[in-house]
Amino acid sequence: MKADIHPNYVETSIVCACGATYPTRSTVQGLRVAICAKCHPFFTGRQKLVDTAGRVEKFQRKYARHTATVASKVASVSVASVSNDDN
Ligand SMILES: [Zn+2]
């Protein structure tokens, strides 16, 4: 290795919000992550909503509104087709 050009590569650990730690080596100390392979829903098989700033609630509100709109449209279409059949 050439002298004085390489960053300091030290032993450190990645700490997840769930408490899991992963020993590794890095040029920075104290890596913190919000989600890791021990707690990510893809690996745990459990559903866990990873909510950032109420995005999930926002989607659920929007989806509920969409479902209501579709339901009313379906109802009006079926009423229209019933009246067309009578003619
Ligand atoms: Zn984790």
PDB file of the backbone (N, CA, C, O) and the ligand in Angstrom, with CONECT records:
HET     ZN  A 101       1
ATOM      1  N   MET A   1       0.843  -1.203   0.000  1.00  0.00           N
ATOM      2  CA  MET A   1       0.000   0.000   0.000  1.00  0.00           C
ATOM      3  C   MET A   1       0.873   1.246   0.000  1.00  0.00           C
ATOM      4  O   MET A   1       1.902   1.299   0.675  1.00  0.00           O
ATOM      5  N   LYS A   2       0.464   2.213  -0.741  1.00  0.00           N
ATOM      6  CA  LYS A   2       1.193   3.471  -0.789  1.00  0.00           C
ATOM      7  C   LYS A   2       0.928   4.239   0.506  1.00  0.00           C
ATOM      8  O   LYS A   2      -0.183   4.199   1.035  1.00  0.00           O
ATOM      9  N   ALA A   3       1.919   4.919   1.002  1.00  0.00           N
ATOM     10  CA  ALA A   3       1.786   5.607   2.281  1.00  0.00           C
ATOM     11  C   ALA A   3       0.989   6.899   2.145  1.00  0.00           C
ATOM     12  O   ALA A   3       1.088   7.601   1.139  1.00  0.00           O
ATOM     13  N   ASP A   4       0.197   7.202   3.174  1.00  0.00           N
ATOM     14  CA  ASP A   4      -0.503   8.494   3.334  1.00  0.00           C
ATOM     15  C   ASP A   4      -1.558   8.802   2.262  1.00  0.00           C
ATOM     16  O   ASP A   4      -1.902   9.967   2.062  1.00  0.00           O
ATOM     17  N   ILE A   5      -2.072   7.785   1.577  1.00  0.00           N
ATOM     18  CA  ILE A   5      -3.167   8.073   0.640  1.00  0.00           C
ATOM     19  C   ILE A   5      -4.432   7.298   0.994  1.00  0.00           C
ATOM     20  O   ILE A   5      -5.498   7.580   0.448  1.00  0.00           O
ATOM     21  N   HIS A   6      -4.330   6.323   1.902  1.00  0.00           N
ATOM     22  CA  HIS A   6      -5.481   5.479   2.204  1.00  0.00           C
ATOM     23  C   HIS A   6      -6.235   5.988   3.424  1.00  0.00           C
ATOM     24  O   HIS A   6      -5.611   6.427   4.390  1.00  0.00           O
ATOM     25  N   PRO A   7      -7.559   5.939   3.400  1.00  0.00           N
ATOM     26  CA  PRO A   7      -8.324   6.315   4.589  1.00  0.00           C
ATOM     27  C   PRO A   7      -8.123   5.282   5.694  1.00  0.00           C
ATOM     28  O   PRO A   7      -7.718   4.148   5.437  1.00  0.00           O
ATOM     29  N   ASN A   8      -8.411   5.691   6.913  1.00  0.00           N
ATOM     30  CA  ASN A   8      -8.246   4.818   8.064  1.00  0.00           C
ATOM     31  C   ASN A   8      -9.352   3.758   8.060  1.00  0.00           C
ATOM     32  O   ASN A   8     -10.525   4.078   8.255  1.00  0.00           O
ATOM     33  N   TYR A   9      -8.975   2.507   7.840  1.00  0.00           N
ATOM     34  CA  TYR A   9      -9.937   1.411   7.714  1.00  0.00           C
ATOM     35  C   TYR A   9      -9.954   0.646   9.027  1.00  0.00           C
ATOM     36  O   TYR A   9      -9.038  -0.122   9.320  1.00  0.00           O
ATOM     37  N   VAL A  10     -11.009   0.860   9.821  1.00  0.00           N
ATOM     38  CA  VAL A  10     -11.014   0.343  11.191  1.00  0.00           C
ATOM     39  C   VAL A  10     -12.122  -0.688  11.401  1.00  0.00           C
ATOM     40  O   VAL A  10     -13.061  -0.791  10.612  1.00  0.00           O
ATOM     41  N   GLU A  11     -11.985  -1.439  12.478  1.00  0.00           N
ATOM     42  CA  GLU A  11     -13.051  -2.357  12.864  1.00  0.00           C
ATOM     43  C   GLU A  11     -14.155  -1.553  13.532  1.00  0.00           C
ATOM     44  O   GLU A  11     -13.891  -0.730  14.408  1.00  0.00           O
ATOM     45  N   THR A  12     -15.397  -1.797  13.114  1.00  0.00           N
ATOM     46  CA  THR A  12     -16.535  -1.100  13.697  1.00  0.00           C
ATOM     47  C   THR A  12     -17.726  -2.043  13.645  1.00  0.00           C
ATOM     48  O   THR A  12     -17.585  -3.200  13.247  1.00  0.00           O
ATOM     49  N   SER A  13     -18.877  -1.567  14.037  1.00  0.00           N
ATOM     50  CA  SER A  13     -20.055  -2.425  13.954  1.00  0.00           C
ATOM     51  C   SER A  13     -21.235  -1.620  13.439  1.00  0.00           C
ATOM     52  O   SER A  13     -21.378  -0.429  13.718  1.00  0.00           O
ATOM     53  N   ILE A  14     -22.076  -2.309  12.678  1.00  0.00           N
ATOM     54  CA  ILE A  14     -23.315  -1.711  12.190  1.00  0.00           C
ATOM     55  C   ILE A  14     -24.389  -2.037  13.224  1.00  0.00           C
ATOM     56  O   ILE A  14     -24.616  -3.205  13.539  1.00  0.00           O
ATOM     57  N   VAL A  15     -25.039  -1.021  13.745  1.00  0.00           N
ATOM     58  CA  VAL A  15     -26.070  -1.220  14.756  1.00  0.00           C
ATOM     59  C   VAL A  15     -27.423  -0.875  14.148  1.00  0.00           C
ATOM     60  O   VAL A  15     -27.633   0.221  13.629  1.00  0.00           O
ATOM     61  N   CYS A  16     -28.342  -1.848  14.229  1.00  0.00           N
ATOM     62  CA  CYS A  16     -29.681  -1.621  13.686  1.00  0.00           C
ATOM     63  C   CYS A  16     -30.594  -1.086  14.783  1.00  0.00           C
ATOM     64  O   CYS A  16     -30.304  -1.229  15.970  1.00  0.00           O
ATOM     65  N   ALA A  17     -31.695  -0.473  14.374  1.00  0.00           N
ATOM     66  CA  ALA A  17     -32.680   0.035  15.323  1.00  0.00           C
ATOM     67  C   ALA A  17     -33.327  -1.098  16.119  1.00  0.00           C
ATOM     68  O   ALA A  17     -33.826  -0.867  17.220  1.00  0.00           O
ATOM     69  N   CYS A  18     -33.326  -2.337  15.572  1.00  0.00           N
ATOM     70  CA  CYS A  18     -33.907  -3.482  16.272  1.00  0.00           C
ATOM     71  C   CYS A  18     -32.949  -4.043  17.316  1.00  0.00           C
ATOM     72  O   CYS A  18     -33.342  -4.903  18.104  1.00  0.00           O
ATOM     73  N   GLY A  19     -31.724  -3.586  17.340  1.00  0.00           N
ATOM     74  CA  GLY A  19     -30.771  -4.030  18.349  1.00  0.00           C
ATOM     75  C   GLY A  19     -29.698  -4.956  17.823  1.00  0.00           C
ATOM     76  O   GLY A  19     -28.728  -5.234  18.527  1.00  0.00           O
ATOM     77  N   ALA A  20     -29.845  -5.440  16.607  1.00  0.00           N
ATOM     78  CA  ALA A  20     -28.850  -6.339  16.033  1.00  0.00           C
ATOM     79  C   ALA A  20     -27.572  -5.574  15.706  1.00  0.00           C
ATOM     80  O   ALA A  20     -27.617  -4.429  15.255  1.00  0.00           O
ATOM     81  N   THR A  21     -26.439  -6.221  15.938  1.00  0.00           N
ATOM     82  CA  THR A  21     -25.173  -5.591  15.589  1.00  0.00           C
ATOM     83  C   THR A  21     -24.406  -6.504  14.658  1.00  0.00           C
ATOM     84  O   THR A  21     -24.455  -7.727  14.789  1.00  0.00           O
ATOM     85  N   TYR A  22     -23.707  -5.914  13.731  1.00  0.00           N
ATOM     86  CA  TYR A  22     -22.920  -6.652  12.758  1.00  0.00           C
ATOM     87  C   TYR A  22     -21.498  -6.126  12.801  1.00  0.00           C
ATOM     88  O   TYR A  22     -21.241  -4.994  12.390  1.00  0.00           O
ATOM     89  N   PRO A  23     -20.589  -6.921  13.286  1.00  0.00           N
ATOM     90  CA  PRO A  23     -19.198  -6.467  13.264  1.00  0.00           C
ATOM     91  C   PRO A  23     -18.689  -6.415  11.827  1.00  0.00           C
ATOM     92  O   PRO A  23     -18.928  -7.330  11.040  1.00  0.00           O
ATOM     93  N   THR A  24     -18.003  -5.362  11.503  1.00  0.00           N
ATOM     94  CA  THR A  24     -17.483  -5.202  10.151  1.00  0.00           C
ATOM     95  C   THR A  24     -16.280  -4.266  10.188  1.00  0.00           C
ATOM     96  O   THR A  24     -15.819  -3.871  11.259  1.00  0.00           O
ATOM     97  N   ARG A  25     -15.799  -3.930   9.051  1.00  0.00           N
ATOM     98  CA  ARG A  25     -14.702  -2.957   8.956  1.00  0.00           C
ATOM     99  C   ARG A  25     -15.164  -1.828   8.047  1.00  0.00           C
ATOM    100  O   ARG A  25     -15.861  -2.047   7.057  1.00  0.00           O
ATOM    101  N   SER A  26     -14.767  -0.643   8.400  1.00  0.00           N
ATOM    102  CA  SER A  26     -15.207   0.502   7.614  1.00  0.00           C
ATOM    103  C   SER A  26     -14.259   1.670   7.823  1.00  0.00           C
ATOM    104  O   SER A  26     -13.426   1.659   8.729  1.00  0.00           O
ATOM    105  N   THR A  27     -14.396   2.664   6.982  1.00  0.00           N
ATOM    106  CA  THR A  27     -13.604   3.879   7.156  1.00  0.00           C
ATOM    107  C   THR A  27     -14.298   4.853   8.090  1.00  0.00           C
ATOM    108  O   THR A  27     -13.715   5.860   8.492  1.00  0.00           O
ATOM    109  N   VAL A  28     -15.571   4.549   8.443  1.00  0.00           N
ATOM    110  CA  VAL A  28     -16.280   5.394   9.409  1.00  0.00           C
ATOM    111  C   VAL A  28     -16.650   4.561  10.632  1.00  0.00           C
ATOM    112  O   VAL A  28     -16.818   3.345  10.540  1.00  0.00           O
ATOM    113  N   GLN A  29     -16.776   5.228  11.774  1.00  0.00           N
ATOM    114  CA  GLN A  29     -17.118   4.556  13.020  1.00  0.00           C
ATOM    115  C   GLN A  29     -18.614   4.675  13.281  1.00  0.00           C
ATOM    116  O   GLN A  29     -19.243   5.662  12.897  1.00  0.00           O
ATOM    117  N   GLY A  30     -19.181   3.658  13.939  1.00  0.00           N
ATOM    118  CA  GLY A  30     -20.547   3.767  14.448  1.00  0.00           C
ATOM    119  C   GLY A  30     -21.592   3.890  13.362  1.00  0.00           C
ATOM    120  O   GLY A  30     -22.248   4.926  13.255  1.00  0.00           O
ATOM    121  N   LEU A  31     -21.760   2.870  12.563  1.00  0.00           N
ATOM    122  CA  LEU A  31     -22.801   2.889  11.540  1.00  0.00           C
ATOM    123  C   LEU A  31     -24.130   2.491  12.169  1.00  0.00           C
ATOM    124  O   LEU A  31     -24.219   1.486  12.873  1.00  0.00           O
ATOM    125  N   ARG A  32     -25.155   3.287  11.909  1.00  0.00           N
ATOM    126  CA  ARG A  32     -26.487   2.987  12.443  1.00  0.00           C
ATOM    127  C   ARG A  32     -27.459   2.879  11.282  1.00  0.00           C
ATOM    128  O   ARG A  32     -27.482   3.739  10.401  1.00  0.00           O
ATOM    129  N   VAL A  33     -28.269   1.815  11.282  1.00  0.00           N
ATOM    130  CA  VAL A  33     -29.266   1.645  10.233  1.00  0.00           C
ATOM    131  C   VAL A  33     -30.640   1.467  10.866  1.00  0.00           C
ATOM    132  O   VAL A  33     -30.742   1.105  12.039  1.00  0.00           O
ATOM    133  N   ALA A  34     -31.693   1.717  10.100  1.00  0.00           N
ATOM    134  CA  ALA A  34     -33.059   1.630  10.608  1.00  0.00           C
ATOM    135  C   ALA A  34     -33.619   0.226  10.452  1.00  0.00           C
ATOM    136  O   ALA A  34     -34.522  -0.169  11.190  1.00  0.00           O
ATOM    137  N   ILE A  35     -33.092  -0.530   9.499  1.00  0.00           N
ATOM    138  CA  ILE A  35     -33.643  -1.861   9.243  1.00  0.00           C
ATOM    139  C   ILE A  35     -32.530  -2.758   8.725  1.00  0.00           C
ATOM    140  O   ILE A  35     -31.630  -2.304   8.018  1.00  0.00           O
ATOM    141  N   CYS A  36     -32.600  -4.043   9.085  1.00  0.00           N
ATOM    142  CA  CYS A  36     -31.525  -4.949   8.677  1.00  0.00           C
ATOM    143  C   CYS A  36     -32.131  -6.310   8.329  1.00  0.00           C
ATOM    144  O   CYS A  36     -33.350  -6.479   8.357  1.00  0.00           O
ATOM    145  N   ALA A  37     -31.283  -7.265   8.007  1.00  0.00           N
ATOM    146  CA  ALA A  37     -31.751  -8.580   7.577  1.00  0.00           C
ATOM    147  C   ALA A  37     -32.453  -9.336   8.705  1.00  0.00           C
ATOM    148  O   ALA A  37     -33.223 -10.257   8.435  1.00  0.00           O
ATOM    149  N   LYS A  38     -32.202  -8.966   9.963  1.00  0.00           N
ATOM    150  CA  LYS A  38     -32.851  -9.659  11.082  1.00  0.00           C
ATOM    151  C   LYS A  38     -34.274  -9.170  11.316  1.00  0.00           C
ATOM    152  O   LYS A  38     -35.098  -9.899  11.867  1.00  0.00           O
ATOM    153  N   CYS A  39     -34.567  -7.944  10.903  1.00  0.00           N
ATOM    154  CA  CYS A  39     -35.888  -7.398  11.205  1.00  0.00           C
ATOM    155  C   CYS A  39     -36.660  -6.977   9.961  1.00  0.00           C
ATOM    156  O   CYS A  39     -37.804  -6.540  10.081  1.00  0.00           O
ATOM    157  N   HIS A  40     -36.077  -7.093   8.777  1.00  0.00           N
ATOM    158  CA  HIS A  40     -36.813  -6.708   7.570  1.00  0.00           C
ATOM    159  C   HIS A  40     -37.940  -7.707   7.305  1.00  0.00           C
ATOM    160  O   HIS A  40     -37.707  -8.914   7.383  1.00  0.00           O
ATOM    161  N   PRO A  41     -39.156  -7.241   6.995  1.00  0.00           N
ATOM    162  CA  PRO A  41     -40.290  -8.148   6.782  1.00  0.00           C
ATOM    163  C   PRO A  41     -40.044  -9.208   5.713  1.00  0.00           C
ATOM    164  O   PRO A  41     -40.608 -10.300   5.782  1.00  0.00           O
ATOM    165  N   PHE A  42     -39.212  -8.898   4.734  1.00  0.00           N
ATOM    166  CA  PHE A  42     -38.915  -9.891   3.695  1.00  0.00           C
ATOM    167  C   PHE A  42     -38.261 -11.132   4.290  1.00  0.00           C
ATOM    168  O   PHE A  42     -38.505 -12.245   3.823  1.00  0.00           O
ATOM    169  N   PHE A  43     -37.445 -10.953   5.301  1.00  0.00           N
ATOM    170  CA  PHE A  43     -36.722 -12.075   5.899  1.00  0.00           C
ATOM    171  C   PHE A  43     -37.454 -12.677   7.086  1.00  0.00           C
ATOM    172  O   PHE A  43     -37.316 -13.869   7.360  1.00  0.00           O
ATOM    173  N   THR A  44     -38.245 -11.854   7.804  1.00  0.00           N
ATOM    174  CA  THR A  44     -38.947 -12.372   8.972  1.00  0.00           C
ATOM    175  C   THR A  44     -40.240 -13.063   8.573  1.00  0.00           C
ATOM    176  O   THR A  44     -40.714 -13.942   9.293  1.00  0.00           O
ATOM    177  N   GLY A  45     -40.822 -12.685   7.436  1.00  0.00           N
ATOM    178  CA  GLY A  45     -42.084 -13.261   7.009  1.00  0.00           C
ATOM    179  C   GLY A  45     -43.276 -12.645   7.697  1.00  0.00           C
ATOM    180  O   GLY A  45     -44.417 -12.961   7.359  1.00  0.00           O
ATOM    181  N   ARG A  46     -43.038 -11.774   8.653  1.00  0.00           N
ATOM    182  CA  ARG A  46     -44.133 -11.076   9.317  1.00  0.00           C
ATOM    183  C   ARG A  46     -44.347  -9.755   8.605  1.00  0.00           C
ATOM    184  O   ARG A  46     -43.418  -9.180   8.039  1.00  0.00           O
ATOM    185  N   GLN A  47     -45.588  -9.279   8.640  1.00  0.00           N
ATOM    186  CA  GLN A  47     -45.803  -7.957   8.066  1.00  0.00           C
ATOM    187  C   GLN A  47     -45.486  -6.903   9.106  1.00  0.00           C
ATOM    188  O   GLN A  47     -46.043  -6.893  10.204  1.00  0.00           O
ATOM    189  N   LYS A  48     -44.596  -6.034   8.740  1.00  0.00           N
ATOM    190  CA  LYS A  48     -44.248  -4.914   9.619  1.00  0.00           C
ATOM    191  C   LYS A  48     -44.162  -3.705   8.724  1.00  0.00           C
ATOM    192  O   LYS A  48     -43.336  -3.657   7.813  1.00  0.00           O
ATOM    193  N   LEU A  49     -45.002  -2.737   8.975  1.00  0.00           N
ATOM    194  CA  LEU A  49     -45.014  -1.576   8.107  1.00  0.00           C
ATOM    195  C   LEU A  49     -43.878  -0.650   8.492  1.00  0.00           C
ATOM    196  O   LEU A  49     -43.765  -0.214   9.638  1.00  0.00           O
ATOM    197  N   VAL A  50     -43.059  -0.366   7.532  1.00  0.00           N
ATOM    198  CA  VAL A  50     -41.941   0.544   7.752  1.00  0.00           C
ATOM    199  C   VAL A  50     -42.431   1.930   7.378  1.00  0.00           C
ATOM    200  O   VAL A  50     -42.381   2.340   6.219  1.00  0.00           O
ATOM    201  N   ASP A  51     -42.906   2.640   8.394  1.00  0.00           N
ATOM    202  CA  ASP A  51     -43.568   3.911   8.136  1.00  0.00           C
ATOM    203  C   ASP A  51     -42.588   5.066   8.288  1.00  0.00           C
ATOM    204  O   ASP A  51     -41.925   5.215   9.314  1.00  0.00           O
ATOM    205  N   THR A  52     -42.517   5.862   7.257  1.00  0.00           N
ATOM    206  CA  THR A  52     -41.693   7.064   7.315  1.00  0.00           C
ATOM    207  C   THR A  52     -42.605   8.269   7.158  1.00  0.00           C
ATOM    208  O   THR A  52     -43.198   8.473   6.099  1.00  0.00           O
ATOM    209  N   ALA A  53     -42.715   9.050   8.191  1.00  0.00           N
ATOM    210  CA  ALA A  53     -43.488  10.296   8.177  1.00  0.00           C
ATOM    211  C   ALA A  53     -44.936  10.079   7.750  1.00  0.00           C
ATOM    212  O   ALA A  53     -45.465  10.854   6.954  1.00  0.00           O
ATOM    213  N   GLY A  54     -45.589   9.024   8.273  1.00  0.00           N
ATOM    214  CA  GLY A  54     -47.014   8.813   8.031  1.00  0.00           C
ATOM    215  C   GLY A  54     -47.373   8.451   6.604  1.00  0.00           C
ATOM    216  O   GLY A  54     -48.517   8.655   6.197  1.00  0.00           O
ATOM    217  N   ARG A  55     -46.442   7.924   5.834  1.00  0.00           N
ATOM    218  CA  ARG A  55     -46.706   7.591   4.432  1.00  0.00           C
ATOM    219  C   ARG A  55     -47.733   6.464   4.334  1.00  0.00           C
ATOM    220  O   ARG A  55     -48.576   6.462   3.436  1.00  0.00           O
ATOM    221  N   VAL A  56     -47.659   5.496   5.268  1.00  0.00           N
ATOM    222  CA  VAL A  56     -48.577   4.356   5.216  1.00  0.00           C
ATOM    223  C   VAL A  56     -50.005   4.826   5.479  1.00  0.00           C
ATOM    224  O   VAL A  56     -50.941   4.443   4.778  1.00  0.00           O
ATOM    225  N   GLU A  57     -50.150   5.671   6.510  1.00  0.00           N
ATOM    226  CA  GLU A  57     -51.487   6.204   6.809  1.00  0.00           C
ATOM    227  C   GLU A  57     -52.019   7.011   5.638  1.00  0.00           C
ATOM    228  O   GLU A  57     -53.204   6.930   5.313  1.00  0.00           O
ATOM    229  N   LYS A  58     -51.169   7.774   5.013  1.00  0.00           N
ATOM    230  CA  LYS A  58     -51.574   8.593   3.870  1.00  0.00           C
ATOM    231  C   LYS A  58     -52.073   7.696   2.748  1.00  0.00           C
ATOM    232  O   LYS A  58     -53.099   7.976   2.128  1.00  0.00           O
ATOM    233  N   PHE A  59     -51.331   6.600   2.485  1.00  0.00           N
ATOM    234  CA  PHE A  59     -51.738   5.665   1.445  1.00  0.00           C
ATOM    235  C   PHE A  59     -53.065   5.015   1.790  1.00  0.00           C
ATOM    236  O   PHE A  59     -53.930   4.871   0.926  1.00  0.00           O
ATOM    237  N   GLN A  60     -53.237   4.614   3.064  1.00  0.00           N
ATOM    238  CA  GLN A  60     -54.481   3.944   3.456  1.00  0.00           C
ATOM    239  C   GLN A  60     -55.682   4.875   3.316  1.00  0.00           C
ATOM    240  O   GLN A  60     -56.758   4.449   2.898  1.00  0.00           O
ATOM    241  N   ARG A  61     -55.492   6.155   3.668  1.00  0.00           N
ATOM    242  CA  ARG A  61     -56.570   7.134   3.476  1.00  0.00           C
ATOM    243  C   ARG A  61     -56.918   7.263   2.000  1.00  0.00           C
ATOM    244  O   ARG A  61     -58.089   7.255   1.621  1.00  0.00           O
ATOM    245  N   LYS A  62     -55.887   7.381   1.178  1.00  0.00           N
ATOM    246  CA  LYS A  62     -56.062   7.553  -0.259  1.00  0.00           C
ATOM    247  C   LYS A  62     -56.727   6.303  -0.854  1.00  0.00           C
ATOM    248  O   LYS A  62     -57.613   6.413  -1.702  1.00  0.00           O
ATOM    249  N   TYR A  63     -56.294   5.116  -0.406  1.00  0.00           N
ATOM    250  CA  TYR A  63     -56.828   3.861  -0.935  1.00  0.00           C
ATOM    251  C   TYR A  63     -58.291   3.685  -0.541  1.00  0.00           C
ATOM    252  O   TYR A  63     -59.094   3.189  -1.331  1.00  0.00           O
ATOM    253  N   ALA A  64     -58.638   4.095   0.690  1.00  0.00           N
ATOM    254  CA  ALA A  64     -60.020   4.002   1.143  1.00  0.00           C
ATOM    255  C   ALA A  64     -60.911   4.888   0.282  1.00  0.00           C
ATOM    256  O   ALA A  64     -62.021   4.498  -0.081  1.00  0.00           O
ATOM    257  N   ARG A  65     -60.421   6.080  -0.041  1.00  0.00           N
ATOM    258  CA  ARG A  65     -61.165   7.009  -0.897  1.00  0.00           C
ATOM    259  C   ARG A  65     -61.348   6.396  -2.286  1.00  0.00           C
ATOM    260  O   ARG A  65     -62.438   6.456  -2.855  1.00  0.00           O
ATOM    261  N   HIS A  66     -60.283   5.809  -2.826  1.00  0.00           N
ATOM    262  CA  HIS A  66     -60.315   5.180  -4.150  1.00  0.00           C
ATOM    263  C   HIS A  66     -61.324   4.029  -4.176  1.00  0.00           C
ATOM    264  O   HIS A  66     -62.107   3.900  -5.117  1.00  0.00           O
ATOM    265  N   THR A  67     -61.296   3.198  -3.135  1.00  0.00           N
ATOM    266  CA  THR A  67     -62.216   2.065  -3.054  1.00  0.00           C
ATOM    267  C   THR A  67     -63.662   2.545  -3.033  1.00  0.00           C
ATOM    268  O   THR A  67     -64.523   1.963  -3.692  1.00  0.00           O
ATOM    269  N   ALA A  68     -63.927   3.602  -2.280  1.00  0.00           N
ATOM    270  CA  ALA A  68     -65.285   4.150  -2.204  1.00  0.00           C
ATOM    271  C   ALA A  68     -65.729   4.652  -3.569  1.00  0.00           C
ATOM    272  O   ALA A  68     -66.873   4.432  -3.969  1.00  0.00           O
ATOM    273  N   THR A  69     -64.844   5.318  -4.281  1.00  0.00           N
ATOM    274  CA  THR A  69     -65.169   5.847  -5.619  1.00  0.00           C
ATOM    275  C   THR A  69     -65.478   4.713  -6.582  1.00  0.00           C
ATOM    276  O   THR A  69     -66.466   4.769  -7.315  1.00  0.00           O
ATOM    277  N   VAL A  70     -64.645   3.692  -6.584  1.00  0.00           N
ATOM    278  CA  VAL A  70     -64.844   2.547  -7.472  1.00  0.00           C
ATOM    279  C   VAL A  70     -66.160   1.846  -7.142  1.00  0.00           C
ATOM    280  O   VAL A  70     -66.907   1.461  -8.042  1.00  0.00           O
ATOM    281  N   ALA A  71     -66.442   1.683  -5.851  1.00  0.00           N
ATOM    282  CA  ALA A  71     -67.677   1.018  -5.435  1.00  0.00           C
ATOM    283  C   ALA A  71     -68.892   1.783  -5.929  1.00  0.00           C
ATOM    284  O   ALA A  71     -69.853   1.179  -6.405  1.00  0.00           O
ATOM    285  N   SER A  72     -68.862   3.116  -5.821  1.00  0.00           N
ATOM    286  CA  SER A  72     -70.008   3.914  -6.284  1.00  0.00           C
ATOM    287  C   SER A  72     -70.136   3.843  -7.798  1.00  0.00           C
ATOM    288  O   SER A  72     -71.249   3.821  -8.322  1.00  0.00           O
ATOM    289  N   LYS A  73     -68.992   3.806  -8.521  1.00  0.00           N
ATOM    290  CA  LYS A  73     -69.027   3.698  -9.986  1.00  0.00           C
ATOM    291  C   LYS A  73     -69.609   2.354 -10.412  1.00  0.00           C
ATOM    292  O   LYS A  73     -70.434   2.284 -11.323  1.00  0.00           O
ATOM    293  N   VAL A  74     -69.166   1.281  -9.737  1.00  0.00           N
ATOM    294  CA  VAL A  74     -69.662  -0.060 -10.046  1.00  0.00           C
ATOM    295  C   VAL A  74     -71.170  -0.107  -9.818  1.00  0.00           C
ATOM    296  O   VAL A  74     -71.908  -0.682 -10.617  1.00  0.00           O
ATOM    297  N   ALA A  75     -71.622   0.502  -8.720  1.00  0.00           N
ATOM    298  CA  ALA A  75     -73.051   0.517  -8.410  1.00  0.00           C
ATOM    299  C   ALA A  75     -73.835   1.249  -9.499  1.00  0.00           C
ATOM    300  O   ALA A  75     -74.885   0.778  -9.936  1.00  0.00           O
ATOM    301  N   SER A  76     -73.321   2.402  -9.935  1.00  0.00           N
ATOM    302  CA  SER A  76     -74.041   3.177 -10.957  1.00  0.00           C
ATOM    303  C   SER A  76     -74.035   2.447 -12.301  1.00  0.00           C
ATOM    304  O   SER A  76     -75.030   2.491 -13.023  1.00  0.00           O
ATOM    305  N   VAL A  77     -72.926   1.771 -12.651  1.00  0.00           N
ATOM    306  CA  VAL A  77     -72.842   1.030 -13.909  1.00  0.00           C
ATOM    307  C   VAL A  77     -73.832  -0.131 -13.902  1.00  0.00           C
ATOM    308  O   VAL A  77     -74.513  -0.380 -14.897  1.00  0.00           O
ATOM    309  N   SER A  78     -73.909  -0.842 -12.774  1.00  0.00           N
ATOM    310  CA  SER A  78     -74.817  -1.991 -12.728  1.00  0.00           C
ATOM    311  C   SER A  78     -76.270  -1.529 -12.782  1.00  0.00           C
ATOM    312  O   SER A  78     -77.114  -2.221 -13.352  1.00  0.00           O
ATOM    313  N   VAL A  79     -76.575  -0.379 -12.202  1.00  0.00           N
ATOM    314  CA  VAL A  79     -77.924   0.172 -12.285  1.00  0.00           C
ATOM    315  C   VAL A  79     -78.238   0.528 -13.731  1.00  0.00           C
ATOM    316  O   VAL A  79     -79.337   0.256 -14.214  1.00  0.00           O
ATOM    317  N   ALA A  80     -77.264   1.144 -14.437  1.00  0.00           N
ATOM    318  CA  ALA A  80     -77.448   1.540 -15.833  1.00  0.00           C
ATOM    319  C   ALA A  80     -77.657   0.314 -16.719  1.00  0.00           C
ATOM    320  O   ALA A  80     -78.530   0.316 -17.587  1.00  0.00           O
ATOM    321  N   SER A  81     -76.860  -0.729 -16.504  1.00  0.00           N
ATOM    322  CA  SER A  81     -76.992  -1.905 -17.350  1.00  0.00           C
ATOM    323  C   SER A  81     -78.323  -2.618 -17.094  1.00  0.00           C
ATOM    324  O   SER A  81     -78.908  -3.198 -18.009  1.00  0.00           O
ATOM    325  N   VAL A  82     -78.789  -2.571 -15.859  1.00  0.00           N
ATOM    326  CA  VAL A  82     -80.098  -3.174 -15.562  1.00  0.00           C
ATOM    327  C   VAL A  82     -81.195  -2.427 -16.312  1.00  0.00           C
ATOM    328  O   VAL A  82     -82.095  -3.049 -16.877  1.00  0.00           O
ATOM    329  N   SER A  83     -81.122  -1.051 -16.319  1.00  0.00           N
ATOM    330  CA  SER A  83     -82.149  -0.269 -17.011  1.00  0.00           C
ATOM    331  C   SER A  83     -82.055  -0.462 -18.525  1.00  0.00           C
ATOM    332  O   SER A  83     -83.074  -0.409 -19.215  1.00  0.00           O
ATOM    333  N   ASN A  84     -80.836  -0.688 -19.058  1.00  0.00           N
ATOM    334  CA  ASN A  84     -80.687  -0.938 -20.487  1.00  0.00           C
ATOM    335  C   ASN A  84     -81.322  -2.291 -20.865  1.00  0.00           C
ATOM    336  O   ASN A  84     -81.906  -2.425 -21.941  1.00  0.00           O
ATOM    337  N   ASP A  85     -81.205  -3.277 -19.985  1.00  0.00           N
ATOM    338  CA  ASP A  85     -81.768  -4.580 -20.273  1.00  0.00           C
ATOM    339  C   ASP A  85     -83.299  -4.511 -20.381  1.00  0.00           C
ATOM    340  O   ASP A  85     -83.923  -5.280 -21.112  1.00  0.00           O
ATOM    341  N   ASP A  86     -83.881  -3.567 -19.631  1.00  0.00           N
ATOM    342  CA  ASP A  86     -85.325  -3.458 -19.668  1.00  0.00           C
ATOM    343  C   ASP A  86     -85.829  -2.927 -21.000  1.00  0.00           C
ATOM    344  O   ASP A  86     -86.950  -3.227 -21.412  1.00  0.00           O
ATOM    345  N   ASN A  87     -84.982  -2.120 -21.689  1.00  0.00           N
ATOM    346  CA  ASN A  87     -85.423  -1.519 -22.952  1.00  0.00           C
ATOM    347  C   ASN A  87     -85.463  -2.476 -24.128  1.00  0.00           C
ATOM    348  O   ASN A  87     -85.818  -2.076 -25.237  1.00  0.00           O
TER     349      ASN A  87
HETATM  350 ZN    ZN A 101     -32.727  -4.873  12.390  1.00  0.00          ZN2+
END
